[in-house]
Amino acid sequence: MVQPSRGTTGDLVPGFPDDICLGFANTRYYRGGDAPTEALGDLDALLAWCRSATLLSAGGERSLRRVWRDDAAAAEILRNAVALRETIYRLFFCTAEGKVPAPADLDALNRALLAAPSRIGLARSGSGFAWRVLPIDEPSVPTLLAPVIWSAASLLTGPRLPRVRHCANERCLWLFLDDSKSGTRRWCSMSACGNRAKAHRHYVRQKEG
């Protein structure tokens, strides 16, 4: 995101999956367990996730490492990124529970939206299209994670919000979009939490029988 392709009147940023915000929220998982797994333990891990999500090119990563080379800057960026992630998680977890999110979390997302690059139109990019944004002067968490922020806003205001779920495994609590035909998906995946739940029910029945 920090080094998108240069357009004639601004920078070009490609489109991203509309649920990329949920993928970012899930970089902390097994949230209901005694020791949740943290995938963003340091700046390297944050940049690696951005690379894997195609938010960041190799050149963009090198540039960021030069800008955020001292420990204090790296720590501040990581704190801000994790705070944004937790805001997004709480917003969607609440909606999945049928509850009203805290106003402070909505305010925090609105501040991130204001700080993210302004989208000013669309432009051709290769065989497809990309967002044209105002040039980015200084890298920050909102510029690095702009597609995550945009997707959170779009998902919250879009028709698929009622399809946001969290895994029914109380130790997991992974967020996902339920695109099943019936709209009754309960697990992050049947091969993981779903099968464990089935095995547990079978064990209980055997024991009670």
N, C-alpha and C positions, 0 to 999 in steps of 0.2 A: 504493500500500500504506500510505503514511503517513497518508492521510486517507480511509479506507474509510467507507462509509455507517454511520451510528450505529444500533445495535440497542438493544433494551430492556435487555439485560444483556451488554454488550460490543459490539465492533465487528464489522461484517460484511465479509468479504473474498470476492469471487467466485472461482469455480474457474478453473483455467488449464490449458492443454495439458500432458499429462504429460511432454512432452519439452522444456518451456521451458528446462530446465537445459542442454540441448544447444545451444539457440539462444543462450543466454548464453555458453557456452563458445566458441562460434564467432564471438564478437565480436573475436577475434584469429584471422586466417586466413592461408592459405598459410604455415603454420607450418614447413614443411619447406624453404622458400625462403631465400635469403640475407637478404631483408628482409621478414619477415612484416608483414602489414597490421594495424594497430592501430585498432580502431573506438572504443576508449574512451580517447582521448587526453587528455581533461580532464573536469571535473565536468559541463560542459554536455553532452558526448557521452554520459555515463552517464545523465543525466536524460532525454535525448532517447531513448535506447534503452528506458528504463523507460516513457516515454510511448508509444512505438511498440508495446511489448508489453502495453500497457494495465495495467501495474502501478501507474501513477501518473496522477492526474487533473491538470488544469491548476491547480486550486486547491492540490493537494498539492505540485506543483512550485514554485509561488510560495512556499508555506510553507517548503519545504526551502531555497530560495535565501536566505530571511531567516535561517534557523537556521545555514546553512553559508556565510554571506556573506564571512567572512574567508579569506584564501588558505591559512592553515595548516589550518583545518578542512576546506576543500575538498580539499586535498592528502591529508589523512589518510583521508577518506572514499574518495577514488579509490584510494589504495593498498590499503585494506581490500577494496574491491570487486574490484580486479584480482587480489588474492591469493586471494579466494574463487573467482573464475573459473578461475584456474590450478589450484587444488585440484580443482575439478569436472572440468576437462579431463583432468587426469592420472588421476583415478579411472576415468573412462569410456574413456580411451585404453588404459589397462592392461587393462581387462576386454575391450575389443574385440580386443586382442592375445592374449587368453587367459592373461594374466599376473596375478599377485596384486598389487594396489595397495599402495603403501607405507603402513605403519601410521600414519605422521605425517599423511598425507592424510585417512585415515579419521577420525583424531582431530580434525583441523581441521574436517571437515564436522560431526562430532558437536558441537563447540563452537558452530558456527553454528546448529545445530538447537536447542541449549539457549538461545541468545540470541534466536532468532526468537520471534514472538508465539505464545503457547500456544493451540492450537485446542481449544475447549471444547464444540463441538457444531455442529449444522446449523440453519439457519433459512431460511424462505422469503424470497426476494428477487426482486421482480417476478414473472415467470412461472416462475422457476426456484428454485434454492437457492444458498446461500452458506455459507462457513465462519463460525462465530461465534468470535471470538478475544478474549482479554482486552484491555482498553483499552491503547493504546500511549501511554506517557508521554513518551518521548524518542526522536526518530528516530535511526536508525543503519543501517548496512549490512544487518544481519540483519532489521530491520523493513522496509526498502525492498525487499529482495530475498527476502523470506520465501517467496513462491511458487516461486522458483527453488530455494531450499534444500529446500523440501518435495518438489518434483518430483524432485530428485536422490536424496533418500532413498527415495521411492516407486519410482523406476525401478531403483535398485540392489537393492531387495528384491522387485521384482515379476517377473512371468513374461516380460516383454519384454526383460529384461537381455541374454539371448543374441542379441537382434536389434540391439543397439547395434554399429555399425560405424564405421570411419573410412575416408575416401576412399582408394582404392588408389593414387592419384597421390601419390607420396612428397613432392611439393612442396606439396600441398594439405592432406591430413590432416584435412579437415572431418569432424565427427562427425554421424551421422544414425541414425535408426531404420529398419531394413530391414523394411518392411511388404509387400515383394513376396511373391507367392504361393509362389515357389520358394525364397525366403530366400537368394538368391545375389547380391543387388545388391552391386556393388563400387565404384561411383562416387557422388560427391555428386550429380551429375546427368549424364545422357548428353549433354546439349547443351553441357556444359563439359568436364570432365575426361574423360568417356567418349569423346567425339568426338576429343579431342586424342590419346588413346591409340590409337584406331583409325587415325587419320591417321599416327601415328608408325609403327605396325606396317606399314601399307601402304608407307610410305617405305622402311622397312628391307627389305621383301620385294622392292620394285622395285630397290633398290640391289644386293641380293645376287643378284637374277636377271640 
